[in-house]
Amino acid sequence: MKKIRWLISLPVALILVVFAINNRNFVDVSLWPFDLVGRAPVFLVVFLGLLIGFFVGAFIVWSSRSSKRRLNKEGRKHLSNGKSLSTRSNKTLDKKKEIVTTSHDLHI
């Protein structure tokens, strides 16, 4: 597994370094709604854009999974107390069992 990680990360790091070396020219960066203008190297603008996009995407994924985390937490709490799962979980399990049994009955 470590070899695969190195086989992927080393070329990506090399590409990023070559990109940064080749794009050292300065550009004007203006933040439109505000009246701010600055100068930065092209590679820095691109890297910051990628980094901001990564964190925005990670936040969106994290927030979209909050309901699943809450259900998992409730399920663990019920199991540790010796209680059964919630009725919503039981209904979901019943539907899954029904789908499985009907698919076995089809004999495709």
Secondary structure, DSSP 8 states (H G I E B T S, - for coil): -HHHHHHHHHHHHHHHHHHHHHT--EEEEEETTTTEEEEEEHHHHHHHHHHHHHHHHHHHHHHHTHHHHHHHHHHHHHHHTT----HHHHHHHHHHHHHHHHHHHH--
